[in-house]
């Protein structure tokens, strides 16, 4: 088993100034709190999606008569309702997967492997949150188009 580590590239051989030390501390803190930040981002994304789902339901479902008059016979509006709903539900699924608690098999005495596992966990969460963000944006665009289609049909 080889115990080789990647070489560290030295960028600056001068002593750090006070400002440089502060920068190092800021980035060190950011890295140490990255998983916590990703989990909080996922929760925030879910809250935003839930808010926009409420708007979607208000526009499409809540009326004295279902479906509302502006959806009857309006195929483009119906398509946009379904598209928006799918985008938001997929975005919520991606965000939920990012924050879903899971057991991690952590090799307690192998720091190199621990670093790889931490990187894998971070990458997993980041990819799901990026996907959730893209789907949320697409769902929001679809919601805006839905509202325009309804306004043009009324």
C-alpha positions, 0 to 999 in steps of 0.5 A: 500500500503506497502512502504517497500524497499529492505534492502541495504547490507553494504559491507565496514564500513570504510571511503572511501579512495580517490581511493574508492571515485573515483570508486564510482563516476565512477560507478555512472556516468556509471549508470546515462549515461547507457541509453545514452550509450545503444542508442549510441551502437545501432546506432554504431551497425546499422552503422556496419551492414550497412557496412557489408550489403554493402560488401554483396551486393558488393559480390553478386549483383554488377556485369556487369551480374546478378547474377555473374558467381560465383553464377550461379549454386552454391547452397551453395553460394546462401544459404549463401547469403540469410542466411547472408542477413536474419541475418543482417536484423534481427540484424538491426531490433533488433538494431533499436528497441533498439533505437526507440523513444517511449513515456514512462508513468512515475509515477512522484511522485512514486520513487519506480515505477520510478526505476522499469520503468527505469530498464525495459527500460534499460533491454529492450534496453540491450536485443535487443542490445545483440540479435543484436550483436549475429545476427550480429556475425552470419551474419558475420560468414555466410558472411565469409563462403560465401566468402570461398564457392565462392573462392572454386568454382572459 
